[in-house]
């Protein structure tokens, strides 16, 4: 199939724009690359420290210097359902490595917080910058220079992007991502949302709400809705960093430990001592990043990745911006309806054909680069296959050629919509992104008076007091990365949904985030420049007429903001729950469109390529 012209043009302009940064990155990676284990350059004291705790057999293997030694970076904790299964993975991996004459060590752990636990709480202000802490923790884990390959164990929101950003600084090593899979289906997501909305209206008790939530989030594994965590798994697969079909196998499926062992064996073959040496920097290139953006659009994935993919790309010397997302969205059909964009969960999606079917359809439509490197070799077409058990091992066979349920996943010729689930807005209020895959057409363009809030609790207080039964656009400002760390504002969703169901025209405009669970109410999010940097949101007043127009990509105000002084951020010490420890990161964060990066040393793209907002 001929490559789509827009896909080709966007890829070419990214390559041109990234030439300087990509060269700097590749030069560094190639200078670190070695055919022999780098630990051979360690002193005897260095090396002895490095294998002191190993078994006698592993100690001899590492001491000999020729056997591949694999570093395991894990996000295990048993408070996160998605990461609890990782407890047993290191031992499984070490057994599999010994079977192929290799060794493994847990190189380190990275923090893993749960946005589901902190949603609407003060701890959410640490969430976005935990990604950068994870990247730095990954670098610390691998800094001992003991390893010939890397296995990254992570699933959820900031964790996978952080692991990949950190691993890219060791891009001279091969890296395979190892998922744990989603929990099995519990209470249907639409029913959970219904009870949340009833609770917001005072029509359900806290006990009823907690019972519903516990029936939805009920066991080890990723939450089953298609938020950031499961969007991460799609991205790792479509970028060729998972084994094919690994993303959505449940933790208790007998296939799961076999895939884990196979990932361990595979990273050995990708090492310099293996049969197919393939460092990470050869996999994450401009084409892989474009494939990731297309996958995000085609599946209606998380808005958080308009931040994370930018940061991942810049860590690899690749310069992308929201116009690239917008142009690719215009030609990428929406192939999936997974909650919150439909009633199905990721288990239903996987059973209906899943990623193997979606990748097959996108390749057939010329909307993915097939000529990429992956952890299983050259060609993304390998990811149209599905894994099956073969004794203690895994083999792959042809994946679904036909959707088993066209209410969940459709062929490219008969999509749910002709374009992707994300769009970029420009206008007097700056630049923003909006997720439209769950927004009904009649709600895609809203013009209404502004009601301005400097925090989400002020909004909820007025809602609970019955003061918001009207048409309005909520401006929730001072929620950007430099203000309070850019928390998700998903706690607002039930209240906004109630108002919309009452027949009012409502929308949200914010420099904060709205999470991977962005739903039916139009939300212009990630507004740049943010209010804390003197952006236009800092000059909006109650009653100003705002237009959020997803159809034409506009974010406008019927007022002359040039005559107004900027409102300063409300006084907040940011103390408590460790928030004060992140003040330095907030102060140096880049903009949302450049990835909200708080590690200047990570970013190889020193020239700002972000277009100015159109007026």
Secondary structure as UniProt FT lines:
FT   HELIX           5..17
FT   HELIX           19..32
FT   HELIX           38..41
FT   HELIX           44..51
FT   TURN            52..53
FT   HELIX           56..64
FT   STRAND          69..74
FT   HELIX           81..84
FT   HELIX           85..88
FT   HELIX           89..99
FT   TURN            100..101
FT   STRAND          103..109
FT   HELIX           115..118
FT   TURN            119..120
FT   HELIX           122..126
FT   HELIX           127..142
FT   TURN            143..144
FT   STRAND          149..153
FT   HELIX           157..168
FT   TURN            169..172
FT   STRAND          174..178
FT   HELIX           189..200
FT   TURN            201..202
FT   HELIX           206..216
FT   HELIX           228..238
FT   TURN            239..240
FT   TURN            244..245
FT   TURN            247..248
FT   TURN            251..252
FT   HELIX           254..270
FT   TURN            272..273
FT   HELIX           280..283
FT   HELIX           286..299
FT   TURN            303..304
FT   HELIX           305..315
FT   TURN            316..317
FT   HELIX           322..331
FT   TURN            339..340
FT   HELIX           346..352
FT   HELIX           354..364
FT   TURN            365..366
FT   STRAND          373..374
FT   TURN            375..376
FT   STRAND          377..378
FT   HELIX           380..384
FT   STRAND          385..390
FT   TURN            391..392
FT   STRAND          393..398
FT   TURN            406..408
FT   HELIX           412..414
FT   STRAND          422..427
FT   TURN            428..429
FT   STRAND          430..435
FT   TURN            437..438
FT   HELIX           441..443
FT   STRAND          445..453
FT   HELIX           456..464
FT   TURN            465..466
FT   STRAND          472..476
FT   HELIX           481..484
FT   HELIX           490..492
FT   HELIX           493..501
FT   TURN            502..503
FT   STRAND          506..510
FT   TURN            516..517
FT   STRAND          523..528
FT   HELIX           531..533
FT   HELIX           536..539
FT   TURN            542..543
FT   STRAND          545..549
FT   TURN            550..553
FT   STRAND          554..557
FT   HELIX           561..563
FT   TURN            577..578
FT   HELIX           579..582
FT   HELIX           583..588
FT   TURN            592..595
FT   HELIX           600..602
//
